[in-house]
Amino acid sequence: MDEGSRGMLDSYKSGIDNYVNRLGKDHPKIVPLLALFAEFEALGEECSDFGALHAAASEQNFYGRLTNLMTEAAMAQPGEGKSNEPTVAQASQGYHAAYDSLSAEIKAGPTGKAYERIFAIEKESASALQFMRRLAEEHLLVDISRVQLIAEFKRGQQEIKNTAKHTGGGGISVPATEAYLKATIESMEQAKSITEVEYLAVARAEIAHMATLWDTGFMNSLYHIFGNALTGYMMAATEENRQEVESSARFLGDFFGVDWQALHSVSRVWDFFSVTLWPTVKENYAAKGITTAEGFRDYMKGYFDKAMKDQPPVAVNAANRTAWFWGRVVPLGDVHKTLLNPPDVLSNKS
Amino acid sequence: MVDVLDESRRYFEARLGDCWHAPHLHTEQIRVYEQYLSIVRSSRDAADYTQKLGPLASMFAVARAEQLDKYSNLVRLYQNLGNPDKLKAALERYETAKRAQNHGDLVGLMTRAQDAAALTEGQGNEKLNLAVTLLQTVVAYAAYPADQDRSGKVAGILETYTALKKLDPLFTWQSYAQTPYSYVVFFDAPRMQRLGQIFEQVKA
C-alpha cells in the first residue's frame, strides 16, 4: 500500500480508535463501524495507489458511510459501567506520540517546555474535556506550533550574525531576510491561533520573497555589474576591460545619479562592501598594507581613476539618485533602511 | 464529577477568544464556535447537549472551518498582492475544502488539491524570478560598451524573455507596471521606459 493511502487509513483509524476506547469494541455502534473500516482497509490493499483508492472509496461512498457511523458513535452513550468521555490518557496520547518523535535538541528547547506543561496539566486534569479546555485556555495548542518556529527564526538571525565567524571571512548582507525574520518573530509572538501562525508564516514569506528579488535586481544593477567590471580591470588592465568600467560607470551616473563617492556612500552598497566583499578578500591585501574596508575602497578607486584617465568625466544625473520601491520613490541612501523595515503591504488590507 | 457543560463552554469560549484576536482571519471558525456555544448554553445537561449536538459531535465542522479560513486568508493575501497564479492555487484549495463533506474528504481531496496548487505556485515564483533576471539582462546590456560585441548580452535577454513568455504568454515590458511584477521593479516609470526602448530594440 502506498504512503498516501496508508496515511488516510491511519487518520481514520486514529479517529475510530477514540470511539472504540470510549465505548468498547462490542458496543452496538462500534461493531458496524469496525466492520466497515475493515472493508475500507481491504479496499486500500486492493488499490494500486492513493488515486485509485480515493476514486473507489468515493464511488462506493465509503467516506459518507464511515462519517455517518462515526457520528453515531460520537453521539452514543457507553454501556453500563463505562464513562461517556475518553480518558485523559486517551486525549493526551497524541501529544505523547508527538513529543516522543521530537529530537533531543527540540525537547530541550521551548517546544519541550510547552509539552512539559501539557503533561503537567494532564496529571492535574479530572477528565479529557477539562484537559482540552485547559490546553485551550493556556494557548498551548498554538504554542506547540509557534514556539519552535520562533526558535528557528531566532536561530536564523543568529546565523546571519555569525556567518563571518563560520566562513572565517565574508559575512552576508541580506537586509530583506533580516527584516523577514524580525517581523515574523514579532507577529508570531502575538499570534493566538494556528490559523494566525500559518497565515503570518505565508504572508511574511511572500513579502520577504518579493523584497529579496527586488534587492537582488537592485544590487546587481547598482553595484555588481560595475564592481565586476572594475575587478576584471584590476586583474587585467586591457582596453576592453577599461571600456567596461567606463561604460558601467556612465550607466550608474545616468540611471542612478551616482559617481564613485556617491555610490560608496549608499548605505546598502556599503553594507555589502564592508560586510561581504572586503572580509572575503582582505587576506589577499594584507601584504599591500590594506587593512580596512575604507582602505580597500580607496585602493579600488586608484584603478577606477586609471580607467577613466583622459576620458570625459561621468555625467551624473543627480535627480535619478532614487529607487522605486513598491509604489514609492526612495532616496538611494534610504534603501537599506527601507529593506530592514519594508512597508507593510498588507496593512489595512488583510 | 466534571461539569461537562461548563468545561465545554469554557473550551469553546477559549477557542473563540483566540479567534477574536484576529477576527478577519477566523471568519468561519468564529461562526462554528458560536454555533457550538449556543448549543452548550441552551442545553440542560450533558445528555441533552450530546443530543442537540447531533452530527456536530464529530467536530468535522471545526476541522472544515479551519481549512476554509486557512485558504480564504490566502485568497485574500494573493488578491491584495495581485498574484494571479497563487490566487488561483489558493482558490483551488478553498473550493476543495468547501466541497468536503466529511473528514475523509478533507484528507483525500485536500491531498490532491495540494499537489495541483503547488505546481501553480511554483510557476508563479518562476515568473517573478525570470522577470527579475530579464530586467537585469537589459541593464547589463545597457551598461556594456556599445562598441564591443554584445551578442552574449542579447542572447541572455532573448533567452530569459522566451522562458518568461512560455510561462506568461501575456507578458510585455508594460507588465512591469502591474502586480506582481511591479514588486521587483527598482526604477521609476521614466527609467523603466528607457530600458523598455532598449529591450524593444534588442527584441526587434
Interface residues (C-beta under 8 A of the other chain):
Chain A: G4 G7 M8 S11 Y12 G15 F50 G51 H54 A57 S58 F62 Y63 G64 L66 T67 M70 T71 A74 M75 Q77 N84 E85 A126 S127 L129 Q130 M132 R133 A136 E137 H139 V142 Q190 A191 K192 S193 I194 T195 E196 E198 Y199 V202 A203 E206 H209 M210 L213 W214 T216 G217 F218 N220 S221 I225 F226 E240 Q243 E244 E246 S247 S248 F251 L252 F255 N320 T322 A323 W324 F325 W326 G327 V329 V345 L346 K349 S350
Chain B: V2 V4 E7 S8 R10 Y11 A14 R15 G17 D18 C19 H21 A22 H24 L25 H26 Q29 A46 A47 T50 Q51 L53 G54 P55 A57 S58 F60 E66 D69 K70 N73 L74 R76 L77 N80 L81 N83 K86 Q101 N102 H103 G104 D105 V107 G108 L109 T111 R112 N125 L128 N129 V132 L135 Q136 V139 A140 A142 A143 Y144 P145 A146 D147 Q148 P180 S182 Y183 V184 V185 F186 F187 D188 R191 M192 R194
